[in-house]
Amino acid sequence: MAPKFRGDTEDWLDSDQSGRRAESSAGRRKKTGNVAEGLKPEEANATVAEVFPNQSRVRFDGTGHEALCRYRRANVWGHYRAQSEERLDEEAREKLLRVRERAPVAVGDRVKAELIGGPQSKDGVIEGVCRRRNRLVRPAPARDETILHVLAANVDVLVIVASVTAPEFTPGLVDRFLIAAATEGIEPILVINKIDLLPVGAPRTWTNYQALGYQLIEVCAKTGAGLEKLQPLLLGKTVVFSGKSGVGKTSVLRKMTGMNDLRVGEVSDATGKGRHTTTSALLLPIRSEILGGSAADRWIDTPGIREFGLLGVSLEKLRSFFPEFSGAGCANSDCLHMEEEGCAVKTMSRYESYRRIYQSLASGEN
């Protein structure tokens, strides 16, 4: 039986207890000096489907058999570090020396696993982890930047689910997801849910993203309207669904997959914020025939996000993630678009979002 969720934050990885456990484990790794090397893709035989403290549930290739597997720490810890160094600039590499992931594997990781007790056993051991193509990662909420939370690994598409209202559309969080996706080479798709709640004649404040070239689809998870446009874009791909708590992300997944047992939450009347129901990232057990005969068996649901810090994005690099700023005609060709005279981007639709992110990075809050 899988370990139960204990805690009142977005997932067990945000709990104080898990933080102490990670710190203790990191201390042991430092003493022993064990750093695992990533396996080659052909050595893998399973995919991580869900992560728990000190173990994870893996799904074996071909059979779909699942087992709860322990880690051999020397074989899994530290495999991400060398790969991460390849992606970051010099300043970010220095910071990387002080960081660690809160778990040795993430949902979507390709692993080599061995069953204990026969081919139908529900117990096993992870022997190694493959090098990742990419990862959707953030600094751990409510902690310093030395602890990282990998929501999912080896992702083709990030579906960013937002809502018309309840909770309100928040461009700042959308832009942070877009930056994280661009950093890792993940294709983003913006899905606006609860379109049935949009008053007649009300402005669609999200349409500027479509004008900027991002894929945007308006849907209603209750009726299924619009989902026929989304589903063909995801077939045969590893997809992670993320968004603010309460936007209806899991409802969208239920409607597309027919998996009615997925947990769905509501929005608190008192706070207007979503009550999260997904307590950790989860690789859904999708049967290919449900999705029109495609082999799309890697859709990942994630906990509702209340904050999403950025990793490895410098103040100077931030503007490159807002391509509409380039060629705007600022007086200073090296304009950071903050307090400079002659800045020409301050009337653009995403400028306030850029400004808030810049100030957050400048203050060290990611």
N, C-alpha and C positions, 0 to 999 in steps of 0.2 A: 504493500500500500504506500502511496506517495506521502511524503510528509505534509502535514497540514499547515496552512498559512497562519502565522501568528504575528499580529501587528496591526496598526491602524493607519499606515501610510500607503503609498501607492503599490508597493510590493515588498516582499520580505527583505529584499536587498537594501531597503532604506532604513531598516531597524537598527537601533543602537547595538543590539546583541550581535547582529551580523557584522557590524563595523568592527567590534572588538575581536570577533572571530577572524576577520580578514587581517587585522593588524597582527594578531598572534601568528597566523599562518605566514604572513610576510616576514616576520621575525625569524621563523624557522627556516624559510627559504634563504634568507640572507646568510644564516649561519652555515647552512650546508652547501650553498653555492650551486644548487641544482637549477639548471635552466633547460627546459625541454626544447628540442628542435622540431619544427613543423614537419608533418609527414607529407609524402607526395600524394596527389589526388587519388591515384590508383590504389593506394594502400587503405583507403577508407572503405568501410562497409556499413556505415550507419550515419544518421543525422540526429543531432541533439534536438529533442522535441520540447523539453521543459527542464528548468534548472531549479534545484533545491539546495539548501545548505549541505555541502560536502558530497553531493551526488546529483545525478540528473537522469531523466528518462530519455532513452534513445530509441529511435525507430530504425530497424534494420532494413537494408535495401532488399528489394525483391519480394520478401514475404510480408513486410509491414509489421512483423512481430516487434513488440515493445518490451523493454526491460529497464528496471531501475538500476543504474550502474554507479558504482563508487569510482573515485578517482585514485589513480596512482600518481600522487602529486609530482613526483620527479618527472613524470612523463607528460604532464599537461601544463604545469605552471610556467609562465614566462615565454611561451611560444610566440606571443603577439609582439614582443618588444622589438626584435630586429626588424620585423615587417613594418611596424609603425614608424621606425626611424627612417625608413625609405620615403615616407610620405610627407615628413615634416621639415620645416626650415630649421636653421641652426638654433635659434632661440627656443623653438618648440622641442627640439631634441634634448636640450639641457633640462627642460621641465620634465621630459619623459623619464629621465633618470630617477625622478622623485615620485613617480606615479606607479600605480598597480591597478589591475582590474579586481573587482570585488568577487569574482568567481572565475575559475580557471577555464570554463567553457561558456558559450552563449548559445541560445536557440538559433539553429541554422548552421552551427559548426559541423563540419564533416569530421567524423572520428573513426578510429579503429576500436571496436569493442568486442569483448569475448563474453559469452554466456558462461555462467557457473551452474552446473547441474543438468546439462542436457539442452536439446534444441528448443524445448518449450519452456525453459526456465524464465522466470521473471526477474532474475538477479544476474548482474554481470559486472564487468570492470572495463573502464575506458583505458586503453593501452596507449593512445596517442591522439593528437589533434592535427588536422591538416592546416597548412597556411591558408589564411583567409583571402578571398578576393577583395573584400571590403567589410565594413561594419558600420552600423548605425550606433553612434556612441555619444554619451554626454558625461560631463563631470557629475559625480553623484550628488543628488539634491541634498541641501542642508549640510554639506561637508566642504572641506577645502578641495582644491583641484588635484590632490594627490590620489584620489580614488575615482576610478572610472566605472561607468555602468554601460555595458554593451547591451543594447536592447535586442539586436539581431545581427547575424553574420551572414556573409555570402548572399547579398540581396541584389536582385535585378531592378525591382520597382519599389518605391516608397509611396503608398497611398496616404496622403495627408487628408484626414477627414475633419472638416469644420462644419459649423451649422449656421443657419440663418439667424436663429435666436435660441435662447434657453439651452446653452449659453450663447452670448453674442459672438459674432464673427470677430476674431482677434488676429489682425494681420501680423503683429509682432511675432507670435508663435509660429505662424505659417512661414514667415521669412527665416526664422531660425531653422526650421526643418529643411527649407530649401537650401540653405547654406550648408547644413550637415550633409545633405544628399549630394550637392555639387562637389564637396570636398572628397567624397568617397566614390564618385563616379556612379551614383545611383540615379535612375530615372525617376523624377517626381511626377505624381498626378494629384491634382487638388480636387477633392470631392466636397461639394457643398450640400449637406444634408438638410432635411426639414424644409425643403423648398415650398411645401404646402403651407408653411406658416408665414410666408412673405406677403405682407399686405399689398393689395392692388396699387400699383403706381409707386411703390417704395423703391428707393435706389438699390441697385445691386453693387455694393461697395467692393466686391471681389472681382469684378469683370476686368479690372486693370491687369490682373495676372494673365488672363487670356490674351490681352493686347500685347503683353510682353513676351508671348510665345510659349507660356506654360500650358500644359494640358489641363483643362478644367471641365468638370462635369457636374451639373446640378441634378440632385436625386431626391427621392422621398423613400426612405426605407420602409415606411408603413405600407405604401401601395406598390413599391417596386419601380416607380417611374424613374427613368434615367439610368437604371442599372444595366439595361440592355446595351448601353453605350460603353459602360465601364468594363463589363466582364470580358469581352473579346480582347481588351488590351492587356489582360493579366494571364491568359491561358498559357500554360507551359513555362511559367516564370516563377521565381522565388520572390514573393511579395510580402512586405511587412506593412501592416495597417497601424497607423498611429494618429493620435489627435488628443485634443483636450478632453478631460473627463466630461461626460454627458452629451457629447455631440452626436452620439448614435452610431459609433464605429462598429460595435458588436452587432447592432441591429442590421446594419448594412451587410455584414458577413452572414448573419442568419438568413436574410432574404436571398442572398446569392447562392448559398450552399444548401439551404433547407435543413441546416443543423439547428433545430429548435431548442436544443439543450444548452446552447451557449448562454452564459450569464449576461443579463442586461440590467443596467441600473437606471436610476431616475435622477432628475435634477432637484436639488434641495430648494424648497420654496424660500427658506430663510436666507440662503447665501447666493442662490443662482448658479451654484457650481455643481458639477456632476458628482454623483456618488459612485466611485469606481467599483466595478465588480470583477474585472480581470485582475488578479493579484500578481501575475507574472506573465512574461511572454510565453506564448503557446503555439507550437506548430500544429495546425489543425489536421485532423485525420480525414482529409478530403478524398473521396473516391473519384477517379477520373471521369466515370460515366455521368456524374452529377454535373460536370462542367463541360458537357458536349463532347466527351471522348478524348479530351486532352490529358496529358500526363501531368497536369498541374496539381501536384500533391504537396507543394510547399508554400502555403499561405500562413502567415504568422500574425496572430493577434497580440497586441501589447497592452499593458495597463494604461489607463487614462493618464495623460501627462499634465501636470500643473506648472512645471518649469522645465526648460530645456536649455542648459548651458552649452556653449560652443567650445570645441577642443581644437587647439592648434590654429586659431584664427587671430592674426595680429591686427592692430589698428590700421596699419598700412595696407594690409591685404583685404580688409573688410569691404572696401569700395568695389573691388573686383567682382563681388557677388551681386552687385547691383548694376548690371550691364547698361541699363538705360542712362546711367550717370556719365558714361564715357562719351566724349565728344559734345558735352553739354555747353561748352564754351565758357568755362570758368576762367576768371582773370589769371589765376595761378594754375599752371599746367599740372602741378603736383598737389592740387587742392584736396584736403581731407574732408571737405564739406561740413565744417563745423562753424568756426568763428571767422573764417577768412572773408575778407572783403571781395566782392565780385563773384561770390559763389552762385552758380546758375542753376543748382538742382533743388533749391529749397522749396520750390513750388510743385515739385514732382510728387506723384501719388504715394510713393513709398519712402519719402524723405523722413517723415517722423519716425517710422519704424527703424530706419537706418540710424537715426540720431540716438534713439533709445538703446539700440544694440551697441553702438560706439561707446556711449557713456557707461554701459554695463561692463564692457571689456576694459575700459580705461580705469574703472574702479576695482578691477580684479574679481568681479562677480561672474564673469563668463557670460 
